[in-house]
Amino acid sequence: MANEVAVAARFEIEVRDLAYQHRDGAPLLARLYRPIGAGPFPALIDVHGGAWASGDRLNNAPLDEALAKSGIVVLAIDFRMPPLWRYPASIADVNLATRWLKAHAQEFGSRRDLVGGLGTSSGGHQLLLRRRRRMRYCPISCCAGRFRTRSPATAWCARRATRVWLRRTMPTGRRKRRWRRATRS
């Protein structure tokens, strides 16, 4: 069948739904796939794909079951999505789910240092963005040639954007000599 993954089952698994956080009175759910046996097992956060705006924790169920049967604890999560929520709400949820799994790893037969991530399509993109927290998207607003910033991260982005812009527009070295020759004639 198309909904099955061919992996030899080494463990029996336990599957259950749980809430890993509550936002505005509504729970964000996760489905836990846990191998039954002596651990510690590696653990994964499964972030589903769906073009950032669709899907749920059940998208990768066959894959998650196969991973659990081969000895990996999998926590498939739901997260806030557009149009109700904007970026970076989903990234914050992925961060929280990771911290939550690390805090509860021993309950599920794993350890804090064995937690990783698995993302399909836009879920993989969100995991990458989660790891690059310092390089956040930051809007740059200009006023009379100076950058107004709200945080050190935004200030850093503004300085970096200025350097890149100057490097691309101002000729230096060989390009500068060619530019001078071209403007003289």
N, C-alpha and C positions, 0 to 999 in steps of 0.2 A: 504493500500500500504506500501511497505518497506521504501519509502521515506517520510513518514509522521510520526509525533510524536503526540500522542493523549493527548493533553492538552487543557483544556477549555480556549477559547479565551476571555480574559477580556478586551483587548484593540485592537483597530485597529492599524496597524503598517505602518511606512514609511520605505522604503528600498531604499538606494542610495549608489552609489560608489563614493569614494573620494580618493585623494592622501594625505597620511600622511607624506611623505618625497620624496625627489628626490635624486637619486644616479647616478652619471655619466650621467646625462641628462635624465635618465629614471625614471618615477614615481614608487614608491611602493604604490600599491593600497590597499584600505580597503573597506569592505562593511559594512555599518552602518544599523542596524536594530533598529528602534526607535519606542517605543510605543507612540501613540498620546493621550495626556491627561495631567492632572495636575500632576506635579512631586513633589519632586525630585524622580527619579527612581534610583535603583542600576545600575551600569554599569559593563560590563565585556569586557576584551580583549580575543578574541577567537583565540588561536594558534592551527592551524590544525596539524594533524599527517601526517606521510608519510615517516617514517624511515630517517628523517632529510634531505631527498633529493628529495621528490616529493610532489605533492599536491598543492592546492591553497586555497584562502579564501572561495571558494564555497563548500569545502569538507563537512562542517557541516551545510549547509544551512537549512535543515529541523529542526535541533535542535535549531539553532539560531532564526529562525522564531517563533518556539514554545516559546522560552524564551522571545522574544520581546512581543508576544501576552499575556504573563502572567505578563508583567510589568518590564522587564529588558532591558536596553539599551545594545546592543551587537555590538562590533566592531571586525569583522573578518578580520584578516590581512594577507597580503602576506609578505614574508620576503626573504632575499637573501639565496640561497641554493647551495650546491655542484652540479656539479663540477665547476661551475663558481666562486663561493665564498667559502671560507674556514671558519671554526670555528675561532673566535667567531662572525662572521658577523651577523648570525641569532639572536644571543642573543642581540647584539647591536640594531638590528631592533626591537626586542620585547621590550627592554628598552625604545627606542624612542617612540614606539607606545603607551606605557603606559603613558609616560610623556605627549605625545600629547593629549591623551584622557583626562587626568587630566586637562590640560590647556584649553580644549574646552568643559569640562563637562557641564558647564552651558548652552551652546548653544544647547545641546542635552537633556536637562531636567534632569540633574543629578548634583552631587556635587563631588568635588575632593576626599573627604573622603569615597565615596561610590564606588570607582573603585576597581575591583578585576580581577582575571584571570581565564580562563577556557582553559584547554589544553587536547587534545585527543592524546593518544599514545606519539609519540616523541614531540608533542606540550606541553604535561604536563611535560616532561623531561626538555624542554627548559625553561618553567616557573620556575621550581625548580632551575635550574642553574642560572637564572636571579636573584633569591632571595638570592643566595649564592655567591654574588659577591666577598666577602673577600676570600673565599676559591677557588680562580680561579685555573684552571689547569695551572701549571707552570712547564716548563721543567727544570730539574736540571742538570747542566753540572759540571763534576768534573775535577780538575786539581791538581795533586800532593796532593790529600787528602783534598783539600780545595774547597769550593763551590764558584763559580763565580756567582754573582747575578746582575740583572739589576734593580730590584725594591725592595721596602720593602716587598711586597707580596711574591715575589720569595724568598727573604731571609728567610721569615717566613716559607715557604713551605720546604726550604732546611733544616732548623733547625728541623722542625717537622719530616721530612723523616729520618734524622739522628737519632733522639731519638727513633722512631719506629723501625728502623733497629737494633739499639743497644739493645733495650728491647727484640727483638725477637731472637737475636743471642747470647747475653751475658747472661749466667745463673746467677741468683741471688737467695738468700734465700735457700729454700729447693732444688730447681733445681740445685743450685750451689753445694750443698753438694753431691747430687747424681752424678753430673758431675765429681766432684773430686774423689769420690769412683770409678767411672767407669774408669777414666783415670789412677788410681794407679795400677790397676790389668792388 
